[in-house]
Amino acid sequence: MAKEIDLKKGELSRHVNKAAKAIADGYIIVIPMEHSYAYVCDAFSHDAVRAMHVLRGDPLFTAAQVIVGSVKTCLLYTSPSPRDS
């Protein structure tokens, strides 16, 4: 069962740490955005990504946005596009 956390109550840093731990433990969390909500999970966990696609009702082979913490991490998993050459 999902647990709802009111970000206006308690320490924000505590909520962020709890969310980061949940993601690291393989859970999917839902975060508020400006005009919608987003599913968030560990992009390096195949099970978590698969579960996120199921929750979203995505058809097979649907891409998802990925946010990484550094350029170094990004360069480990990407390659230049032909127009960058």
C-alpha positions in Angstrom: 0.0 0.0 0.0 1.3 3.5 -0.9 2.3 5.8 1.9 1.5 9.5 1.5 3.9 12.1 2.9 2.9 15.7 3.4 6.0 17.7 2.4 4.6 20.7 4.3 4.9 18.8 7.6 8.2 17.9 9.1 11.7 18.5 7.9 12.2 18.6 4.1 15.7 17.0 4.3 14.2 14.1 6.2 11.6 13.6 3.5 14.2 13.8 0.8 16.4 11.2 2.6 13.4 8.9 3.0 12.6 9.2 -0.7 16.2 8.6 -1.7 16.3 5.4 0.5 13.1 4.2 -1.0 14.5 4.6 -4.5 17.8 2.9 -3.6 15.7 0.0 -2.1 14.0 -0.5 -5.4 10.7 1.3 -4.8 8.9 3.6 -7.1 7.9 7.0 -5.6 5.5 9.6 -7.0 6.6 13.2 -6.8 4.7 16.4 -7.4 5.8 18.5 -10.4 4.6 22.0 -11.3 1.5 20.8 -13.3 1.5 17.0 -12.8 3.1 14.1 -11.0 6.1 11.9 -12.0 7.0 8.4 -11.2 10.6 8.2 -9.9 12.8 5.1 -9.6 16.4 3.9 -9.9 17.1 4.0 -13.6 19.8 1.3 -13.1 17.3 -1.1 -11.6 15.7 -3.1 -14.4 12.9 -4.4 -12.0 12.1 -0.9 -10.8 12.0 0.5 -14.4 9.9 -2.4 -15.6 7.5 -1.8 -12.6 7.3 1.9 -13.4 6.3 1.2 -17.0 3.6 -1.2 -15.8 2.3 1.4 -13.4 2.2 4.0 -16.1 0.5 1.6 -18.5 3.2 2.0 -21.1 3.2 -0.1 -24.3 6.4 -2.2 -24.8 9.5 -0.3 -25.8 8.3 3.0 -24.5 11.2 5.3 -23.5 11.3 7.2 -20.2 13.1 10.3 -19.2 16.3 9.7 -17.2 17.9 12.3 -14.9 21.4 11.6 -13.7 23.4 13.4 -11.1 26.5 14.2 -13.1 28.0 14.5 -16.6 30.4 11.7 -15.6 27.6 9.3 -15.0 25.9 10.4 -18.2 29.0 9.8 -20.3 29.3 6.2 -18.9 25.9 5.3 -20.5 25.6 7.4 -23.6 27.4 7.9 -26.9 27.5 11.0 -29.2 24.7 11.2 -31.8 25.7 11.4 -35.5 25.0 15.2 -35.6 27.5 15.7 -32.8 30.3 14.2 -34.9 
